[in-house]
Amino acid sequence: MNTETGQDNIVPETTGARLRRARQALGLTEQTVAERLCLRVSTVREIEEDKMQANLASTFQRGYIRSYAKLVHIPEDELLPLPTKDVAGG
């Protein structure tokens, strides 16, 4: 008998969703995150929606995500392995 109930049906959170949830848990606004990371609010929103700009180098994308993760106290090694919508080859 399988005693695990629904464990296989768990859909992993996207990087952006996880960052948004952590930000909200800390009571931070998108504006606050943008100011602390020296980013535009639209950039913070794009990160949370997993819609990074196609012309933005993946190095910058990862850097923004790392900085955001640090701000909201998510260990980098837990976050970056999650799939992000990085531009292939960029």
Beta strands, then each sheet from edge to edge (+ up, - down):
end
